[in-house]
Amino acid sequence: MPISRWSRSDSLHGRSISSLGVGLLVACGLYWQLGSSPPPVLLFELAVPTTVGLGFLWYGAWIRSDRIDCERPTIVSGCSVAGGVLTAGLFLWSFALGAQSASTVPESAGLPLLHGAAVGTAFGGVVGHLAVYRSRHRRETDRLSHAVDAAMDAIAVVADDRLVFANDAYASLYGLSDPGTLEGRLWGEQYTNESLVTIERDAIPAVVRNGRWEGTLTGRRVDGTTFQQHVTISAHDREGSYVVVARDVTDQLDREQRIQVLNRVLRHNLRNAFTVIRGHANLLGEHDETLERRHVDPIREEIDDLLATADKARGVERKLERHDRTETIEATDALRSVVDRARAAYPSVRIVSRTETTTADSGSPVVDAAVVDALDELVDNAVEHQLDGDRTGRPDSEPVSELRSVDEPGDVPTVELSVEVAEYTSTSRLEFTVADDGDGIPESERRAVLEGTETQLAHGSGLGLWFVSWITGNAGGDVQFADRPGGGTAVTLSFPQETRGEDQFRTAVAEHAA
């Protein structure tokens, strides 16, 4: 196996370094046995080679435990051997030149030779270690540089108000092909005077105070044209140095502006046009009852539907704008709020709730408070689609027993709501379910919401499910659809479980009907 071969090779290289230490310690032991000096003197003479030998033993063990750098053992051991041989050779050569006779060499050359080998291997090991460190640092720097250059966002580093680094995307943002042409230039040259004021007054003080600033600035290209960019400025590793990440958002802002204008024109102008059409239709209906029944009434109904859709779109827009992700609500409180509203708004519909109660052992699940609006929307859709069908709601005077089974058949439209903590293999989810016994949600509308796009073949008939999907997605959840065996659809909003307080959820089904 490749991993086994790598492990054996890595272990062998680590032992090659340790063997240098063993060799030095063996040489020290032989010198101790053969030396004629007193033990204290021998300890002093062998202090350096013994220390170097122990150091190589420790370094070899550390190399074997570090399985990331495979080339380190080879380079360090090679440099150590080369350094030891070279230094020992120099000691021997120097000693040979100064020796008086060959008979004195074995006794007086041993210690210089041992010291030379120890110092040489230690010096070579240090050189090899530094070479590996610098090589690794250079590779990491190159990889980081390539990653930054390949990034889609424009990234630059500013030091003392001048650009010291810019990637390709940053250069192309200003109409340049070579980022090197920006290095050394004043950073403020790329912005309009108004943006420079924003940088000096708001951005830099915020970076100094909080370490980060984010906003929209107006950039100026080399040809003089301007564009809107979303800029994030973060503090770098020293004072006066910043990392700038920029993105051209001109098209996005233009698109948002077009949507706002079109929204205003459609909402205002169409409403005026529909008012005129309704007035003429009413005049036609006053002269001919048959004409009013066959043609004028359908015109009024379509006008009312279109105006209701426009009002709903505006309501959706306002709700999405006001939602604050930091505001949370306990799951049972959210369900209770939806049930109370539904029973007050639809007295002729049977609303059934399944809730969980708490005990004092763990936290109560919480969810983004905006989910209440999504659940309200699901209830409204379920009720309206059932009442628009063949079935009708029961009279207000006809009560439904609270002990009646959820699955008990009857002629009353029923909407069931529940909340539970679902346990999965690796996680738990907080799940809200709204189920009805109507005709169900068409597959085309489900597919459009689940895939996140609409086509001519797969599209919704309104804004309700999209509104639910947007709120659920912003809260970190997802939407699921399921057909019910007896007819109708169950829509589940599933969220990562978050808790508040010291209460534990235990499942206790309490059915309530009204």
FENFENVEN-V156157 format. One record per residue. N is the residue number from 1. RES is the residue in one small letter. SS is DSSP state (helix for helix, strand for strand, loop for the rest). PHI is phi in whole degrees, 0 to 359 (none if undefined). OMEGA is omega in degrees with one decimal (* if undefined). Layout:
# FENFENVEN-V156157
n-><N N>
res-><RES RES>
ss-><SS SS>
phi-><PHI PHI>
omega-><OMEGA OMEGA>
This chain:
# FENFENVEN-V156157
n-><1 2 3 4 5 6 7 8 9 10 11 12 13 14 15 16 17 18 19 20 21 22 23 24 25 26 27 28 29 30 31 32 33 34 35 36 37 38 39 40 41 42 43 44 45 46 47 48 49 50 51 52 53 54 55 56 57 58 59 60 61 62 63 64 65 66 67 68 69 70 71 72 73 74 75 76 77 78 79 80 81 82 83 84 85 86 87 88 89 90 91 92 93 94 95 96 97 98 99 100 101 102 103 104 105 106 107 108 109 110 111 112 113 114 115 116 117 118 119 120 121 122 123 124 125 126 127 128 129 130 131 132 133 134 135 136 137 138 139 140 141 142 143 144 145 146 147 148 149 150 151 152 153 154 155 156 157 158 159 160 161 162 163 164 165 166 167 168 169 170 171 172 173 174 175 176 177 178 179 180 181 182 183 184 185 186 187 188 189 190 191 192 193 194 195 196 197 198 199 200 201 202 203 204 205 206 207 208 209 210 211 212 213 214 215 216 217 218 219 220 221 222 223 224 225 226 227 228 229 230 231 232 233 234 235 236 237 238 239 240 241 242 243 244 245 246 247 248 249 250 251 252 253 254 255 256 257 258 259 260 261 262 263 264 265 266 267 268 269 270 271 272 273 274 275 276 277 278 279 280 281 282 283 284 285 286 287 288 289 290 291 292 293 294 295 296 297 298 299 300 301 302 303 304 305 306 307 308 309 310 311 312 313 314 315 316 317 318 319 320 321 322 323 324 325 326 327 328 329 330 331 332 333 334 335 336 337 338 339 340 341 342 343 344 345 346 347 348 349 350 351 352 353 354 355 356 357 358 359 360 361 362 363 364 365 366 367 368 369 370 371 372 373 374 375 376 377 378 379 380 381 382 383 384 385 386 387 388 389 390 391 392 393 394 395 396 397 398 399 400 401 402 403 404 405 406 407 408 409 410 411 412 413 414 415 416 417 418 419 420 421 422 423 424 425 426 427 428 429 430 431 432 433 434 435 436 437 438 439 440 441 442 443 444 445 446 447 448 449 450 451 452 453 454 455 456 457 458 459 460 461 462 463 464 465 466 467 468 469 470 471 472 473 474 475 476 477 478 479 480 481 482 483 484 485 486 487 488 489 490 491 492 493 494 495 496 497 498 499 500 501 502 503 504 505 506 507 508 509 510 511 512 513 514>
res-><m p i s r w s r s d s l h g r s i s s l g v g l l v a c g l y w q l g s s p p p v l l f e l a v p t t v g l g f l w y g a w i r s d r i d c e r p t i v s g c s v a g g v l t a g l f l w s f a l g a q s a s t v p e s a g l p l l h g a a v g t a f g g v v g h l a v y r s r h r r e t d r l s h a v d a a m d a i a v v a d d r l v f a n d a y a s l y g l s d p g t l e g r l w g e q y t n e s l v t i e r d a i p a v v r n g r w e g t l t g r r v d g t t f q q h v t i s a h d r e g s y v v v a r d v t d q l d r e q r i q v l n r v l r h n l r n a f t v i r g h a n l l g e h d e t l e r r h v d p i r e e i d d l l a t a d k a r g v e r k l e r h d r t e t i e a t d a l r s v v d r a r a a y p s v r i v s r t e t t t a d s g s p v v d a a v v d a l d e l v d n a v e h q l d g d r t g r p d s e p v s e l r s v d e p g d v p t v e l s v e v a e y t s t s r l e f t v a d d g d g i p e s e r r a v l e g t e t q l a h g s g l g l w f v s w i t g n a g g d v q f a d r p g g g t a v t l s f p q e t r g e d q f r t a v a e h a a>
ss-><loop helix helix helix helix helix helix helix helix helix helix helix helix helix helix helix helix helix helix helix helix helix helix helix helix helix helix helix helix helix helix helix helix helix loop loop loop loop helix helix helix helix helix helix helix loop helix helix helix helix helix helix helix helix helix helix helix helix helix helix helix helix helix helix helix loop loop loop loop loop loop helix helix helix helix helix helix helix helix helix helix helix helix helix helix helix helix helix helix helix helix helix helix helix helix helix helix helix loop loop loop helix helix helix helix helix helix helix helix helix helix helix helix helix helix helix helix helix helix helix helix helix helix helix helix helix helix helix helix helix helix helix helix helix helix helix helix helix helix helix helix helix helix helix helix helix helix helix helix helix loop loop loop strand strand strand strand strand strand loop loop strand strand strand strand strand loop helix helix helix helix helix helix loop loop loop loop loop helix helix helix loop loop loop loop strand helix helix helix helix strand loop helix helix helix helix helix helix helix helix helix helix helix helix helix helix helix helix helix helix loop strand strand strand strand strand strand strand strand strand loop loop loop loop loop strand strand strand strand strand strand strand strand strand strand loop loop loop loop loop strand strand strand strand strand strand strand strand loop helix helix helix helix helix helix helix helix helix helix helix helix helix helix helix helix helix helix helix helix helix helix helix helix helix helix helix helix helix helix helix helix helix helix helix helix helix helix loop helix helix helix helix helix helix helix helix helix helix helix helix helix helix helix helix helix helix helix helix helix helix helix helix helix helix helix helix helix helix helix helix helix helix loop loop loop loop loop strand strand strand helix helix helix helix helix helix helix helix helix helix helix helix helix helix helix loop loop loop loop strand strand strand strand strand loop loop strand strand strand loop loop loop loop strand strand strand strand strand loop loop helix helix helix helix helix helix helix helix helix helix helix helix helix helix helix helix helix loop loop loop loop loop loop loop loop loop loop loop loop loop loop loop loop loop loop loop loop loop loop loop loop loop loop strand strand strand strand strand strand strand strand strand strand loop loop loop loop strand strand strand strand strand strand strand strand strand loop loop loop loop loop loop helix helix helix helix helix helix helix helix helix loop loop loop loop loop loop loop loop loop loop loop loop helix helix helix helix helix helix helix helix helix helix helix loop loop loop strand strand strand strand strand strand loop loop loop loop loop strand strand strand strand strand strand strand strand loop strand strand strand loop loop loop strand strand strand loop loop loop loop loop strand loop loop>
phi-><none 300 293 295 297 295 295 294 295 296 295 296 296 296 290 296 287 297 295 296 296 298 299 295 292 296 298 297 295 296 297 296 290 268 288 253 283 299 306 300 292 299 300 294 293 263 298 293 298 295 299 295 298 297 297 292 298 296 295 296 296 293 298 293 280 262 265 272 261 278 272 301 301 297 291 294 294 297 295 294 297 297 296 295 296 296 292 298 297 295 297 296 295 296 293 296 293 262 288 272 208 293 291 268 294 302 279 263 269 297 293 300 296 294 296 297 295 294 295 295 294 296 296 297 296 296 298 296 298 295 296 296 299 294 295 295 299 294 295 296 295 295 297 297 297 296 296 294 296 277 293 287 280 280 233 215 242 245 226 55 68 236 284 252 204 209 273 298 295 292 295 294 300 255 82 246 261 245 294 297 291 273 295 93 275 295 295 294 296 273 230 286 299 296 290 298 296 297 297 288 273 246 292 297 301 292 294 295 277 245 85 198 217 221 184 248 233 256 269 235 282 294 273 94 287 248 206 271 224 271 238 241 247 235 293 263 277 215 296 83 242 224 254 246 242 234 216 288 243 300 297 296 294 297 295 297 294 297 296 297 294 298 299 295 297 295 294 278 291 294 299 296 295 294 297 296 297 298 298 293 295 297 297 295 292 291 266 208 294 295 297 294 290 274 235 289 300 301 296 298 298 294 297 298 296 294 294 295 295 297 296 294 298 294 296 299 299 293 295 293 288 270 291 248 295 280 274 238 216 293 301 294 294 298 295 298 297 293 296 298 295 295 293 286 277 230 295 270 243 277 253 244 239 237 238 245 256 245 237 263 243 213 279 274 299 235 211 304 299 294 298 302 296 295 293 301 295 296 296 301 298 298 292 296 291 286 289 280 272 285 274 234 288 287 297 298 280 268 277 239 295 290 269 293 294 298 266 292 291 179 268 269 302 235 235 251 236 212 220 205 260 267 265 246 301 244 201 234 232 267 234 259 231 240 235 231 243 269 277 91 269 302 298 296 289 298 297 298 288 293 276 80 220 244 233 294 263 241 206 269 259 195 255 302 293 295 300 298 295 296 296 297 296 295 272 85 249 217 253 230 241 211 280 270 303 271 107 99 228 249 252 245 256 248 228 300 285 237 238 219 83 245 267 252 274 235 285 217 283 234 267 229 224 215>
omega-><-179.9 -178.6 180.0 178.6 178.8 -178.7 179.0 179.6 179.7 179.3 179.2 178.7 178.4 178.2 178.5 176.3 178.6 -179.9 175.2 177.6 177.9 179.6 178.6 179.6 175.9 177.7 176.8 178.6 177.6 179.9 177.8 -179.3 -174.6 -176.0 -178.7 -178.7 175.5 -178.5 178.5 178.7 178.6 177.3 178.3 -178.2 -175.9 -177.1 -176.5 -179.0 178.1 178.3 179.6 179.1 177.4 178.0 177.8 176.2 178.4 -178.0 178.0 177.0 179.1 178.0 -178.9 178.8 179.7 -175.3 -177.8 -174.1 -176.2 -175.2 -177.4 -177.8 -178.5 -175.9 -177.3 -179.9 178.0 178.8 179.8 179.4 -179.7 179.4 179.1 179.4 -178.3 -177.9 177.4 177.6 178.6 177.4 179.7 -179.5 178.8 -179.7 -179.6 179.8 -176.5 -177.9 178.6 -179.6 -179.1 -176.1 -179.4 -174.3 -176.6 -175.5 -174.3 -177.8 -175.3 -177.0 176.0 179.1 -179.8 177.7 179.6 178.5 -178.8 -179.7 -179.2 179.0 178.3 178.9 178.4 177.9 178.1 178.9 179.3 179.1 179.5 179.0 178.1 -179.4 -179.7 179.1 178.7 179.1 179.3 178.3 178.6 177.6 178.7 179.0 178.4 179.5 178.2 179.4 178.9 178.9 -178.5 -177.4 177.8 179.4 176.8 -176.1 179.0 176.1 -178.1 176.3 -179.0 176.0 178.5 178.6 177.0 175.7 174.5 178.0 -176.5 -179.1 178.8 178.8 -178.9 177.3 -178.8 175.3 179.5 179.3 -178.0 179.5 179.8 179.8 179.5 -174.9 -178.7 -179.2 177.5 -177.6 -176.3 179.4 -176.8 -176.2 177.2 -179.8 178.8 178.9 176.8 176.6 178.6 179.7 -176.6 -174.7 -172.9 -169.5 -175.5 175.8 178.9 178.4 178.9 -175.7 -172.8 -179.3 -175.5 173.0 -179.2 -179.3 -178.7 178.2 178.3 180.0 178.6 179.7 -178.3 178.5 176.6 179.1 -178.6 179.0 179.2 179.1 173.1 -171.1 171.2 -179.5 -179.9 177.7 179.2 -171.3 178.3 -177.1 -179.7 179.5 -175.2 171.0 -176.4 175.2 -174.6 178.3 179.4 -178.7 -178.7 -179.3 -179.8 179.8 177.2 179.8 177.9 178.7 178.4 179.3 179.5 -180.0 179.9 179.1 179.4 -177.8 -178.3 -177.0 -175.9 -174.5 -179.7 178.5 177.7 179.9 179.3 177.3 177.6 -179.6 179.2 180.0 178.5 178.6 177.9 177.5 178.1 -178.3 -179.2 -176.6 -175.8 -178.6 178.8 177.8 179.4 -178.0 -174.1 -171.7 -174.8 179.8 175.1 178.6 179.2 -179.5 179.3 178.0 179.1 179.6 -179.5 178.3 177.8 177.5 178.4 178.5 179.7 178.2 178.4 177.9 176.7 -179.7 -179.5 179.8 179.5 -179.5 -173.6 -175.0 177.9 -175.5 -176.4 -179.2 -178.6 179.7 177.2 -173.4 -179.6 177.2 177.9 -179.6 -179.7 179.3 -179.6 -179.2 -179.7 179.3 -176.9 -179.7 177.6 -176.4 -175.3 -178.7 -178.2 -179.4 179.4 179.7 -178.2 -179.4 174.5 -174.3 175.5 177.8 -173.5 167.5 -168.2 -178.7 179.2 -171.8 176.6 179.1 177.6 -178.0 176.4 -177.0 179.4 -179.7 177.2 178.3 178.9 178.1 175.7 -179.5 178.3 177.8 179.0 -179.8 -178.6 -177.7 -175.6 179.7 178.0 -178.9 177.4 -178.4 -177.5 -176.3 178.3 178.9 -179.1 175.8 -178.4 -175.0 -177.4 -178.6 174.7 -177.0 178.6 179.6 -179.0 -178.4 178.1 -174.9 -178.9 -177.7 177.8 -177.8 -176.9 175.0 -175.7 173.0 -178.5 177.6 179.1 173.9 -179.6 172.6 -178.3 -179.4 176.3 -173.2 -173.8 -177.0 174.1 -175.8 173.5 -171.8 171.5 179.5 173.7 -176.0 176.7 178.7 179.5 -176.9 178.4 179.5 -179.0 -178.8 -178.8 178.8 177.4 -176.2 179.6 -178.7 -177.7 -179.7 176.5 179.8 175.4 175.2 178.4 -179.1 -178.7 179.9 179.4 179.5 -179.4 -177.0 -171.2 -178.1 176.9 177.6 178.2 -178.7 -179.5 -179.1 -179.4 178.3 178.4 179.4 177.4 -178.0 177.5 -176.5 178.5 178.8 176.8 175.3 177.5 -177.3 -178.2 -176.5 -178.2 -176.0 172.8 178.7 -177.7 172.8 -173.6 -176.4 170.4 -175.2 171.6 -176.0 176.4 175.1 -173.8 -175.7 178.3 176.3 168.6 -175.8 175.2 -173.9 176.7 -176.4 178.1 178.9 177.8 *>
